[in-house]
C-alpha cells in the first residue's frame, strides 16, 4: 500500500470588512406607545392553524462540547 501524505490546506487571505454607512436615526411613531393588553380577541377574530402559511426558517440548535 502506498502512503498518502496529507498537506495542510492553503490558507486564504482574510478579507477586510468594509465600513458600513451610518444607520439613519430612528424616529418615534405615533402608534409606538399603544398598548394592546386590554384588547379582547374572540374566536371569530382568531386565525385557525390550518389557515396560517407554513413556517419558514427556524432555529438551529448546536450541542455544546463538554469540558
N, CA, C and O atoms as a GROMACS GRO file, in nm:
protein
  268
    1UNK      N    1   0.082  -0.120   0.000
    1UNK     CA    2   0.000   0.000   0.000
    1UNK      C    3   0.086   0.125   0.000
    1UNK      O    4   0.189   0.130   0.068
    2UNK      N    5   0.044   0.223  -0.075
    2UNK     CA    6   0.117   0.348  -0.081
    2UNK      C    7   0.067   0.442   0.028
    2UNK      O    8  -0.051   0.445   0.061
    3UNK      N    9   0.160   0.517   0.083
    3UNK     CA   10   0.122   0.614   0.185
    3UNK      C   11   0.068   0.739   0.118
    3UNK      O   12   0.118   0.784   0.016
    4UNK      N   13  -0.035   0.792   0.179
    4UNK     CA   14  -0.093   0.917   0.128
    4UNK      C   15  -0.050   1.028   0.223
    4UNK      O   16  -0.081   1.025   0.342
    5UNK      N   17   0.022   1.124   0.168
    5UNK     CA   18   0.065   1.235   0.253
    5UNK      C   19  -0.044   1.342   0.256
    5UNK      O   20  -0.104   1.376   0.154
    6UNK      N   21  -0.066   1.392   0.373
    6UNK     CA   22  -0.166   1.498   0.389
    6UNK      C   23  -0.095   1.631   0.400
    6UNK      O   24  -0.016   1.653   0.492
    7UNK      N   25  -0.123   1.718   0.307
    7UNK     CA   26  -0.065   1.851   0.310
    7UNK      C   27  -0.164   1.944   0.379
    7UNK      O   28  -0.284   1.930   0.360
    8UNK      N   29  -0.115   2.037   0.458
    8UNK     CA   30  -0.209   2.132   0.521
    8UNK      C   31  -0.277   2.217   0.414
    8UNK      O   32  -0.215   2.255   0.314
    9UNK      N   33  -0.403   2.246   0.436
    9UNK     CA   34  -0.478   2.327   0.341
    9UNK      C   35  -0.420   2.467   0.335
    9UNK      O   36  -0.381   2.524   0.436
   10UNK      N   37  -0.416   2.521   0.215
   10UNK     CA   38  -0.365   2.658   0.199
   10UNK      C   39  -0.463   2.756   0.261
   10UNK      O   40  -0.585   2.744   0.244
   11UNK      N   41  -0.409   2.851   0.332
   11UNK     CA   42  -0.495   2.950   0.396
   11UNK      C   43  -0.526   3.061   0.298
   11UNK      O   44  -0.439   3.109   0.225
   12UNK      N   45  -0.651   3.100   0.298
   12UNK     CA   46  -0.692   3.212   0.213
   12UNK      C   47  -0.667   3.342   0.287
   12UNK      O   48  -0.681   3.347   0.410
   13UNK      N   49  -0.631   3.447   0.215
   13UNK     CA   50  -0.614   3.575   0.282
   13UNK      C   51  -0.749   3.625   0.334
   13UNK      O   52  -0.851   3.611   0.266
   14UNK      N   53  -0.748   3.683   0.451
   14UNK     CA   54  -0.871   3.735   0.510
   14UNK      C   55  -0.912   3.864   0.441
   14UNK      O   56  -0.830   3.949   0.409
   15UNK      N   57  -1.042   3.875   0.418
   15UNK     CA   58  -1.094   3.997   0.358
   15UNK      C   59  -1.124   4.096   0.469
   15UNK      O   60  -1.177   4.059   0.574
   16UNK      N   61  -1.090   4.219   0.447
   16UNK     CA   62  -1.119   4.321   0.546
   16UNK      C   63  -1.265   4.362   0.532
   16UNK      O   64  -1.318   4.376   0.422
   17UNK      N   65  -1.328   4.383   0.646
   17UNK     CA   66  -1.469   4.424   0.646
   17UNK      C   67  -1.478   4.568   0.597
   17UNK      O   68  -1.399   4.654   0.635
   18UNK      N   69  -1.576   4.590   0.512
   18UNK     CA   70  -1.598   4.725   0.464
   18UNK      C   71  -1.672   4.805   0.568
   18UNK      O   72  -1.757   4.752   0.640
   19UNK      N   73  -1.641   4.931   0.578
   19UNK     CA   74  -1.711   5.018   0.672
   19UNK      C   75  -1.853   5.040   0.622
   19UNK      O   76  -1.874   5.079   0.507
   20UNK      N   77  -1.949   5.016   0.710
   20UNK     CA   78  -2.088   5.034   0.669
   20UNK      C   79  -2.128   5.180   0.686
   20UNK      O   80  -2.073   5.252   0.769
   21UNK      N   81  -2.225   5.219   0.606
   21UNK     CA   82  -2.275   5.356   0.616
   21UNK      C   83  -2.347   5.372   0.749
   21UNK      O   84  -2.406   5.276   0.800
   22UNK      N   85  -2.343   5.489   0.803
   22UNK     CA   86  -2.409   5.515   0.932
   22UNK      C   87  -2.559   5.493   0.916
   22UNK      O   88  -2.620   5.538   0.819
   23UNK      N   89  -2.617   5.424   1.012
   23UNK     CA   90  -2.761   5.396   1.009
   23UNK      C   91  -2.837   5.524   1.040
   23UNK      O   92  -2.796   5.603   1.125
   24UNK      N   93  -2.950   5.545   0.970
   24UNK     CA   94  -3.027   5.665   0.999
   24UNK      C   95  -3.089   5.656   1.138
   24UNK      O   96  -3.119   5.548   1.187
   25UNK      N   97  -3.108   5.770   1.200
   25UNK     CA   98  -3.165   5.774   1.334
   25UNK      C   99  -3.312   5.731   1.328
   25UNK      O  100  -3.385   5.771   1.238
   26UNK      N  101  -3.353   5.649   1.424
   26UNK     CA  102  -3.491   5.604   1.430
   26UNK      C  103  -3.578   5.714   1.487
   26UNK      O  104  -3.539   5.786   1.579
   27UNK      N  105  -3.697   5.726   1.433
   27UNK     CA  106  -3.790   5.826   1.484
   27UNK      C  107  -3.908   5.755   1.547
   27UNK      O  108  -3.943   5.644   1.508
   28UNK      N  109  -3.968   5.818   1.644
   28UNK     CA  110  -4.084   5.762   1.713
   28UNK      C  111  -4.206   5.769   1.622
   28UNK      O  112  -4.223   5.866   1.548
   29UNK      N  113  -4.289   5.667   1.628
   29UNK     CA  114  -4.412   5.664   1.551
   29UNK      C  115  -4.527   5.688   1.646
   29UNK      O  116  -4.518   5.656   1.764
   30UNK      N  117  -4.634   5.744   1.596
   30UNK     CA  118  -4.746   5.780   1.684
   30UNK      C  119  -4.811   5.658   1.748
   30UNK      O  120  -4.876   5.671   1.852
   31UNK      N  121  -4.796   5.539   1.688
   31UNK     CA  122  -4.856   5.419   1.745
   31UNK      C  123  -4.759   5.340   1.833
   31UNK      O  124  -4.794   5.231   1.880
   32UNK      N  125  -4.638   5.392   1.857
   32UNK     CA  126  -4.539   5.317   1.933
   32UNK      C  127  -4.581   5.293   2.078
   32UNK      O  128  -4.542   5.192   2.136
   33UNK      N  129  -4.658   5.380   2.136
   33UNK     CA  130  -4.695   5.363   2.276
   33UNK      C  131  -4.840   5.318   2.293
   33UNK      O  132  -4.903   5.349   2.394
   34UNK      N  133  -4.892   5.244   2.195
   34UNK     CA  134  -5.027   5.189   2.205
   34UNK      C  135  -5.015   5.052   2.270
   34UNK      O  136  -4.936   4.968   2.227
   35UNK      N  137  -5.094   5.030   2.374
   35UNK     CA  138  -5.092   4.903   2.445
   35UNK      C  139  -5.209   4.818   2.400
   35UNK      O  140  -5.322   4.868   2.392
   36UNK      N  141  -5.185   4.692   2.369
   36UNK     CA  142  -5.291   4.602   2.326
   36UNK      C  143  -5.334   4.507   2.435
   36UNK      O  144  -5.402   4.408   2.408
   37UNK      N  145  -5.295   4.535   2.558
   37UNK     CA  146  -5.326   4.444   2.668
   37UNK      C  147  -5.476   4.428   2.693
   37UNK      O  148  -5.522   4.320   2.728
   38UNK      N  149  -5.551   4.534   2.674
   38UNK     CA  150  -5.694   4.530   2.705
   38UNK      C  151  -5.781   4.492   2.586
   38UNK      O  152  -5.903   4.494   2.596
   39UNK      N  153  -5.720   4.456   2.473
   39UNK     CA  154  -5.795   4.419   2.354
   39UNK      C  155  -5.841   4.275   2.369
   39UNK      O  156  -5.760   4.185   2.394
   40UNK      N  157  -5.970   4.253   2.354
   40UNK     CA  158  -6.023   4.117   2.363
   40UNK      C  159  -6.034   4.059   2.222
   40UNK      O  160  -6.086   4.124   2.131
   41UNK      N  161  -5.986   3.937   2.207
   41UNK     CA  162  -5.990   3.869   2.078
   41UNK      C  163  -6.080   3.747   2.094
   41UNK      O  164  -6.053   3.658   2.176
   42UNK      N  165  -6.186   3.744   2.016
   42UNK     CA  166  -6.278   3.632   2.022
   42UNK      C  167  -6.241   3.524   1.922
   42UNK      O  168  -6.148   3.541   1.844
   43UNK      N  169  -6.314   3.414   1.925
   43UNK     CA  170  -6.288   3.304   1.832
   43UNK      C  171  -6.308   3.346   1.687
   43UNK      O  172  -6.242   3.292   1.598
   44UNK      N  173  -6.398   3.440   1.662
   44UNK     CA  174  -6.422   3.486   1.525
   44UNK      C  175  -6.303   3.563   1.470
   44UNK      O  176  -6.282   3.568   1.349
   45UNK      N  177  -6.224   3.625   1.560
   45UNK     CA  178  -6.108   3.704   1.518
   45UNK      C  179  -5.981   3.620   1.504
   45UNK      O  180  -5.886   3.662   1.437
   46UNK      N  181  -5.979   3.503   1.564
   46UNK     CA  182  -5.858   3.419   1.563
   46UNK      C  183  -5.844   3.348   1.428
   46UNK      O  184  -5.944   3.314   1.365
   47UNK      N  185  -5.722   3.326   1.385
   47UNK     CA  186  -5.694   3.253   1.261
   47UNK      C  187  -5.666   3.108   1.296
   47UNK      O  188  -5.585   3.079   1.384
   48UNK      N  189  -5.731   3.018   1.229
   48UNK     CA  190  -5.710   2.875   1.252
   48UNK      C  191  -5.570   2.836   1.207
   48UNK      O  192  -5.517   2.894   1.112
   49UNK      N  193  -5.510   2.738   1.274
   49UNK     CA  194  -5.376   2.693   1.237
   49UNK      C  195  -5.369   2.647   1.092
   49UNK      O  196  -5.268   2.670   1.024
   50UNK      N  197  -5.474   2.584   1.044
   50UNK     CA  198  -5.475   2.534   0.906
   50UNK      C  199  -5.473   2.648   0.805
   50UNK      O  200  -5.431   2.628   0.691
   51UNK      N  201  -5.518   2.766   0.844
   51UNK     CA  202  -5.523   2.881   0.753
   51UNK      C  203  -5.394   2.962   0.753
   51UNK      O  204  -5.377   3.052   0.672
   52UNK      N  205  -5.302   2.930   0.844
   52UNK     CA  206  -5.175   3.003   0.850
   52UNK      C  207  -5.079   2.949   0.746
   52UNK      O  208  -5.084   2.831   0.713
   53UNK      N  209  -4.990   3.034   0.693
   53UNK     CA  210  -4.891   2.985   0.596
   53UNK      C  211  -4.790   2.894   0.665
   53UNK      O  212  -4.772   2.903   0.787
   54UNK      N  213  -4.724   2.806   0.590
   54UNK     CA  214  -4.625   2.718   0.652
   54UNK      C  215  -4.508   2.800   0.707
   54UNK      O  216  -4.473   2.906   0.653
   55UNK      N  217  -4.448   2.750   0.812
   55UNK     CA  218  -4.336   2.819   0.875
   55UNK      C  219  -4.214   2.813   0.785
   55UNK      O  220  -4.196   2.717   0.709
   56UNK      N  221  -4.129   2.915   0.793
   56UNK     CA  222  -4.003   2.919   0.720
   56UNK      C  223  -3.891   2.946   0.818
   56UNK      O  224  -3.913   3.006   0.924
   57UNK      N  225  -3.774   2.902   0.784
   57UNK     CA  226  -3.659   2.930   0.869
   57UNK      C  227  -3.660   2.838   0.989
   57UNK      O  228  -3.690   2.719   0.977
   58UNK      N  229  -3.627   2.890   1.101
   58UNK     CA  230  -3.625   2.811   1.222
   58UNK      C  231  -3.501   2.841   1.303
   58UNK      O  232  -3.426   2.934   1.273
   59UNK      N  233  -3.480   2.762   1.404
   59UNK     CA  234  -3.366   2.778   1.492
   59UNK      C  235  -3.281   2.652   1.484
   59UNK      O  236  -3.332   2.541   1.500
   60UNK      N  237  -3.156   2.670   1.460
   60UNK     CA  238  -3.065   2.556   1.456
   60UNK      C  239  -2.999   2.544   1.593
   60UNK      O  240  -2.941   2.641   1.643
   61UNK      N  241  -3.008   2.427   1.653
   61UNK     CA  242  -2.951   2.406   1.785
   61UNK      C  243  -2.823   2.326   1.768
   61UNK      O  244  -2.822   2.220   1.706
   62UNK      N  245  -2.717   2.377   1.825
   62UNK     CA  246  -2.589   2.307   1.819
   62UNK      C  247  -2.554   2.263   1.960
   62UNK      O  248  -2.565   2.339   2.056
   63UNK      N  249  -2.512   2.139   1.971
   63UNK     CA  250  -2.475   2.088   2.103
   63UNK      C  251  -2.340   2.144   2.144
   63UNK      O  252  -2.246   2.148   2.064
   64UNK      N  253  -2.331   2.186   2.268
   64UNK     CA  254  -2.205   2.240   2.319
   64UNK      C  255  -2.112   2.124   2.355
   64UNK      O  256  -2.157   2.018   2.399
   65UNK      N  257  -1.985   2.145   2.337
   65UNK     CA  258  -1.888   2.043   2.376
   65UNK      C  259  -1.869   2.048   2.527
   65UNK      O  260  -1.854   2.155   2.586
   66UNK      N  261  -1.869   1.932   2.587
   66UNK     CA  262  -1.847   1.925   2.732
   66UNK      C  263  -1.700   1.941   2.761
   66UNK      O  264  -1.614   1.896   2.685
   67UNK      N  265  -1.674   2.005   2.869
   67UNK     CA  266  -1.534   2.026   2.910
   67UNK      C  267  -1.494   1.926   3.012
   67UNK      O  268  -1.381   1.927   3.059
   0.00000   0.00000   0.00000
